[in-house]
Amino acid sequence: MNDLREGDLGFTFSSNKKEELEIKHNGKVATKLRKGRGVRFAMQLEESDFSEQQQLMARLTGNYKRGNEH
């Protein structure tokens, strides 16, 4: 059985008590966004579908495939 969702790039996000948005890639912290920036990005993520969320997080963290990797 394959549990991967279409468009899954391995990113997850969550917020913590310090008002930080934490983005993880394959279970490891990739970046943290503090206060206002985290809130704005979280709002953008909530307005997006799963695949778009994955793309947004990939671009933000620099883990975005540009199509020219071999």
Secondary structure, DSSP 8 states (H G I E B T S, - for coil): -----TT--SEEEEE-TTSEEEEEETTEEEEEEEHHHHHHHHHHHHTS-HHHHHHHHHHHHT----S---
